[in-house]
Amino acid sequence: MSAPLVRVERDGPHVGRITLDRPEQRNAISTAMLGELVAALAALATDPEVRTVVLAGEGPDFCAGADFRDLTIMQPPGEDYGTSFEEAIRAIAEHPNPVIAQVQGAAFGAGCQVVVACDLAVAAEDAKLGIPAAKLGLLINYENLQRLVLAIGPKRAGWLMYGGRAVSGTTASQWGLVNEAVPADQLASRVHQVAERIARGAPLSVRGSKQGIGVVLETLSLDRDAGGHHVAAFDLLAAEAFGS
C-alpha cells in the first residue's frame, strides 16, 4: 500500500492542518494527490470543532506545480487531471472555513493557483511564486485566471503569465498575491498565530464573512454563461496551447 500523499492533522483544538506530503517530488500535484486533498478538505468541513484550515507543503517547497507525468498521459492531454484539479480548487474556495496557505520555497503553476484559491496566504520572504504556463505550452483555465486577475489585477497577472516570471514572497505580499511575507524561520509560527486568531472568533461570523466575500467575488466575476462565445473560445485556446 502506498504512503498517503496528503496528511491531515489538528494544530490546536479548532485548527485543521493539511500537508501536501510528497517532498521528494517537491510536492508536485498528481491526480492521486488531488483526490486525497479533496477528501481531506471534506473531512475537515464536516468536523464541527474545526474553524479554520492551514494548507502547507512538506519539505523546502510548498508545491512546484502539476505532476507532468499525469498531464501527458491524458487524452485529450490533461483533461482528466484538469477536472480533478478544478474539483480541488473548488473544495478550497467553497470550504466553509477560511483556508490559509503556508508558502515556502516554490509555489509554481498549480501550486500558485492553489495559493490564489486560498482565503489567506502567508509566505516566506524568499519564497518564489509564479505561473510558468507560457514556458510549458499550457494555459490555465478561465476560472483560475479570473481568480488571479481579481486578486492582483490584469497587469500583474500578465507579468506573471506572459513571460513565465516568478516573484518573491515579499513582492507577492506587495501585490496582494499573499497577505504578508515573513522571514522563513518565522513562517510556521506566524501562520499558527493567524489561524488561532481566526479560530478564537465567533464561528458563525467567520463562516458568514467567508460566504459573503464569496458572493461578492461571484458578482464581480463574469459568469461562464454570460461570457458566452468568449469563454468558449478561451477554453478552445487552452486546449490548443498544450505543448505549443
C-alpha positions in Angstrom: 0.0 0.0 0.0 1.4 3.4 -1.0 2.0 6.1 1.6 -0.5 8.9 1.8 0.3 11.9 -0.3 -1.7 14.3 2.0 -1.6 14.4 5.8 -4.5 15.6 7.9 -3.8 16.8 11.5 -5.1 19.1 14.2 -3.0 22.1 15.1 -4.8 23.0 18.2 -8.5 22.4 19.2 -10.0 24.4 16.3 -7.4 24.4 13.6 -7.2 21.7 11.0 -3.9 21.2 9.1 -3.5 19.7 5.7 0.0 19.0 4.4 1.0 18.0 0.9 3.4 15.2 1.6 5.5 14.4 -1.4 8.7 16.3 -0.7 10.9 14.1 -2.9 8.8 15.5 -5.9 8.7 19.0 -4.4 5.0 18.3 -3.7 4.1 18.2 -7.4 0.4 17.6 -7.5 -0.6 14.3 -9.0 -4.1 13.1 -9.8 -3.9 10.8 -6.7 -2.9 13.7 -4.5 -5.8 15.8 -5.8 -8.2 13.0 -4.7 -6.7 12.9 -1.3 -6.7 16.7 -0.9 -10.4 16.8 -1.8 -11.1 14.1 0.8 -9.1 15.9 3.5 -10.9 19.1 2.9 -14.3 17.4 3.0 -13.4 15.7 6.3 -12.4 19.0 7.9 -15.5 20.7 6.5 -17.8 18.3 8.4 -15.8 18.4 11.7 -17.8 20.8 14.0 -14.7 21.6 16.0 -12.6 22.9 13.1 -12.9 26.7 12.5 -10.0 27.3 10.1 -7.7 25.2 8.0 -3.9 25.6 7.2 -2.7 24.2 3.9 1.1 23.6 3.8 3.7 21.6 2.0 6.2 19.2 3.5 9.9 20.0 2.9 11.5 23.0 1.4 8.8 23.7 -1.2 5.1 24.4 -0.9 4.3 23.0 -4.3 6.4 23.0 -7.5 3.3 22.6 -9.8 1.5 19.8 -11.5 2.9 16.4 -12.0 3.5 16.4 -15.7 3.5 12.6 -15.9 -0.2 12.8 -15.1 -0.7 15.6 -17.6 1.0 14.0 -20.6 -0.7 10.5 -20.4 -4.2 12.0 -20.6 -6.2 12.1 -23.9 -7.0 14.8 -24.6 -3.9 16.0 -22.8 -4.5 16.9 -19.2 -8.3 16.6 -19.5 -8.8 14.2 -16.5 -6.2 16.0 -14.5 -7.9 19.3 -15.2 -11.2 18.1 -14.0 -9.7 16.7 -10.8 -7.7 19.9 -10.2 -10.8 22.1 -10.6 -12.6 19.9 -8.1 -9.8 20.5 -5.6 -9.7 24.3 -6.2 -13.5 24.5 -5.7 -13.1 22.4 -2.5 -10.7 25.1 -1.2 -12.7 28.1 -2.4 -16.0 26.7 -1.2 -14.8 25.3 2.1 -17.0 26.6 4.9 -14.0 27.7 6.9 -11.1 30.0 5.9 -8.2 28.2 4.3 -4.7 29.7 4.9 -1.8 28.8 2.6 1.6 28.5 4.3 4.0 29.1 1.5 7.7 28.4 1.5 10.1 27.7 -1.4 8.4 27.2 -4.7 4.7 27.8 -5.4 4.6 27.4 -9.2 1.9 26.7 -11.7 -0.8 24.6 -10.0 0.8 25.4 -6.6 0.4 29.1 -7.2 -3.2 28.6 -8.3 -3.8 26.8 -5.0 -2.4 29.8 -3.1 -4.7 32.1 -5.1 -7.7 29.9 -4.2 -7.0 30.0 -0.5 -8.7 32.7 1.6 -5.5 33.9 3.1 -1.8 33.2 2.5 1.4 33.9 4.4 4.7 33.4 2.5 8.3 33.3 3.4 10.1 36.4 2.2 12.3 34.2 -0.1 9.5 32.1 -1.4 9.0 32.1 -5.2 5.5 32.3 -6.7 4.7 32.1 -10.4 2.7 30.5 -13.2 5.2 29.5 -16.0 2.4 28.3 -18.3 3.9 30.1 -21.3 7.2 28.2 -20.9 5.4 24.9 -20.8 2.9 25.3 -23.6 0.0 25.5 -21.2 -2.8 27.9 -20.4 -4.6 28.0 -17.0 -8.4 27.7 -17.3 -10.9 30.5 -17.2 -12.0 30.3 -13.6 -8.4 30.2 -12.2 -7.5 33.1 -14.5 -10.5 35.0 -13.1 -9.3 34.4 -9.5 -5.8 35.6 -10.4 -6.9 38.8 -12.1 -9.3 39.6 -9.3 -6.5 39.1 -6.8 -3.7 41.1 -8.3 -5.1 42.9 -11.4 -4.6 42.4 -15.1 -1.1 43.9 -15.5 0.4 41.9 -12.6 -1.3 38.8 -13.8 0.2 39.4 -17.3 3.6 40.0 -15.7 3.4 36.5 -14.2 2.0 34.7 -17.2 3.3 36.2 -20.4 6.9 35.5 -19.7 6.6 32.9 -17.0 8.1 35.1 -14.4 8.2 34.4 -10.7 8.1 36.9 -7.8 9.4 36.7 -4.3 7.2 36.3 -1.3 7.9 39.9 -0.4 6.8 41.1 -3.8 3.8 38.8 -3.7 2.7 40.4 -0.5 3.0 43.9 -2.1 0.9 42.7 -5.0 -1.8 41.1 -2.9 -1.0 37.6 -4.1 -0.4 36.7 -0.4 -1.4 38.7 2.7 2.1 39.1 4.1 5.6 37.8 3.9 7.8 37.0 6.9 11.3 35.6 7.4 11.4 31.9 6.6 12.2 30.9 10.2 9.1 32.7 11.4 6.6 31.3 8.8 5.2 28.4 10.7 4.7 30.4 13.9 3.1 33.3 12.1 0.7 31.1 10.3 -0.2 29.4 13.6 -0.8 32.8 15.1 -3.1 33.9 12.3 -5.0 30.6 12.4 -5.5 30.7 16.1 -6.8 34.3 15.9 -9.4 33.2 13.4 -10.3 30.2 15.5 -11.0 32.4 18.5 -13.6 34.4 16.6 -17.3 33.7 16.6 -17.5 30.7 14.2 -20.8 31.7 12.5 -19.5 35.2 12.0 -16.3 33.9 10.4 -18.1 31.5 8.2 -20.7 34.1 7.2 -17.9 36.5 6.3 -16.3 33.9 4.1 -19.6 33.2 2.4 -20.3 36.9 1.9 -16.9 37.5 0.4 -17.6 34.6 -2.0 -20.9 36.2 -3.1 -19.1 39.5 -3.8 -16.5 37.7 -5.8 -19.2 35.9 -7.8 -20.9 39.2 -8.7 -17.5 40.7 -9.8 -16.8 37.6 -12.0 -18.1 37.1 -15.5 -20.2 34.0 -15.4 -19.5 31.4 -18.0 -23.0 31.6 -19.4 -22.8 35.4 -19.6 -19.4 35.2 -21.2 -20.8 33.1 -24.0 -18.6 32.6 -27.0 -15.7 34.5 -25.4 -15.3 31.8 -22.7 -15.8 29.0 -25.2 -13.1 30.5 -27.4 -10.8 30.7 -24.4 -11.4 27.1 -23.5 -10.6 26.0 -27.1 -7.3 28.1 -26.9 -6.4 26.4 -23.6 -6.7 23.0 -25.3 -4.7 24.1 -28.4 -2.0 25.7 -26.2 -0.9 22.3 -24.8 2.6 21.7 -25.9 2.7 24.6 -28.3 
